[in-house]
Amino acid sequence: MRMRKKSHGNERRALLSNLTVSTTEGFFEKVEEIYGNNKPLRIEIGCGKGDFIRGKSVQEPDYNYLAIEKIDDVCVLAVENYAKSRGLGDLAKNGGWERPNGEIYPLGSEPIEFTKEEMGNVRFMVGDAKMLLPNIPDNAVDAIYVNFCDPWSKKGHTKRRLTYIEFLKMYSRILVPGGTFNFKTDNRPLFDFSLEEVEKSPFTLEYHTFDLHNSEMDATNIRTEYERNFSAKGFSINMLIAKNNK
Ligand SMILES: C[S@@+](CC[C@H](N)C(=O)[O-])C[C@H]1O[C@@H](n2cnc3c(N)ncnc32)[C@H](O)[C@@H]1O
């Protein structure tokens, strides 16, 4: 995702830093404290501006969600969009944050305190999944979502794809037995590659479609920003669900 540098991105993120988790270190020991409950945890890798995770957290509220995004200026938009969707306020004219009661937190203020109820069931983490996932303990996650990841089409870049076998093995390790890996892409060569990788992996393919928007799964599908863009350009959307059979 290409982004112009967000003005005051760091200070904006700092204001809403109670909605973010800075590192996987210690996170899994404190999950219950962070979310205020012990619901199963789901992860999205590459959340972009957060459309999917916002939708999913409402559609299936009996889970906690961790959205991982490697570009900090993209992640700040995801956090702000989520905060707006929870009715926690909006960007203030001065670039700070304005609570619905009119209280303004200028840039540079201390992080805004929210109650657990206000923060709901989503937290965000800035970082590269490749570096973060190895720190996640075995069997810690109920489901993993990857939506419209970079296809890394060039020869020699195969190992960077988030559906490369080594990633799938890592997903299998951190997922509970029976947990699911859920993947969507407009890119057919990447999708075909991913189906082959799943075949070699500890996962069993449960479901796949080459045309999600004309399938029975569309009724519950949450369209992401990239999904809407590619679909509008006439690309059909591929989707697979694979079950962890370790
Ligand atoms: C093409 S965008 C799709 C965004 C969103 N999922 C959607 O469907 O609208 C891919 C996003 O994944 C992020 N990303 C790519 N590789 C990642 C990785 N290894 N770890 C975390 N985020 C990653 C990128 O920074 C980018 O924001």
The ligand as an SDF file (V2000), in Angstrom:
LIG
                    3D

 27 29  0  0  0  0  0  0  0  0999 V2000
   -2.6620   -4.5120   -0.6730 C   0  0  0  0  0  0  0  0  0  0  0  0
   -2.8800   -3.9550    0.9520 S   0  0  0  0  0  0  0  0  0  0  0  0
   -4.4650   -4.6210    1.4200 C   0  0  0  0  0  0  0  0  0  0  0  0
   -5.0260   -3.9330    2.6280 C   0  0  0  0  0  0  0  0  0  0  0  0
   -6.3320   -4.5600    3.1720 C   0  0  0  0  0  0  0  0  0  0  0  0
   -6.0830   -5.8970    3.6760 N   0  0  0  0  0  0  0  0  0  0  0  0
   -7.3940   -4.5940    2.1140 C   0  0  0  0  0  0  0  0  0  0  0  0
   -7.7570   -5.7060    1.6740 O   0  0  0  0  0  0  0  0  0  0  0  0
   -7.9040   -3.5130    1.7600 O   0  0  0  0  0  0  0  0  0  0  0  0
   -1.7680   -5.0280    1.8310 C   0  0  0  0  0  0  0  0  0  0  0  0
   -1.4460   -4.4860    3.2290 C   0  0  0  0  0  0  0  0  0  0  0  0
   -0.7160   -5.4750    3.9190 O   0  0  0  0  0  0  0  0  0  0  0  0
    0.3880   -4.8710    4.5780 C   0  0  0  0  0  0  0  0  0  0  0  0
    1.4060   -5.9150    4.6910 N   0  0  0  0  0  0  0  0  0  0  0  0
    2.0300   -6.5350    3.6680 C   0  0  0  0  0  0  0  0  0  0  0  0
    2.9060   -7.4570    4.1280 N   0  0  0  0  0  0  0  0  0  0  0  0
    2.8160   -7.4130    5.4910 C   0  0  0  0  0  0  0  0  0  0  0  0
    3.4910   -8.1050    6.5330 C   0  0  0  0  0  0  0  0  0  0  0  0
    4.4480   -9.0110    6.2560 N   0  0  0  0  0  0  0  0  0  0  0  0
    3.1610   -7.8290    7.8130 N   0  0  0  0  0  0  0  0  0  0  0  0
    2.2190   -6.8870    8.0870 C   0  0  0  0  0  0  0  0  0  0  0  0
    1.5700   -6.1800    7.1200 N   0  0  0  0  0  0  0  0  0  0  0  0
    1.8600   -6.4380    5.8570 C   0  0  0  0  0  0  0  0  0  0  0  0
    0.7750   -3.7290    3.6590 C   0  0  0  0  0  0  0  0  0  0  0  0
    1.4970   -2.7200    4.3290 O   0  0  0  0  0  0  0  0  0  0  0  0
   -0.5890   -3.2450    3.1800 C   0  0  0  0  0  0  0  0  0  0  0  0
   -1.1430   -2.2670    4.0300 O   0  0  0  0  0  0  0  0  0  0  0  0
  1  2  1  0
  2  3  1  0
  2 10  1  0
  3  4  1  0
  4  5  1  0
  5  6  1  0
  5  7  1  0
  7  8  2  0
  7  9  1  0
 10 11  1  0
 11 12  1  0
 11 26  1  0
 12 13  1  0
 13 14  1  0
 13 24  1  0
 14 15  1  0
 14 23  1  0
 15 16  2  0
 16 17  1  0
 17 18  1  0
 17 23  2  0
 18 19  1  0
 18 20  2  0
 20 21  1  0
 21 22  2  0
 22 23  1  0
 24 25  1  0
 24 26  1  0
 26 27  1  0
M  CHG  2   2   1   9  -1
M  END
$$$$
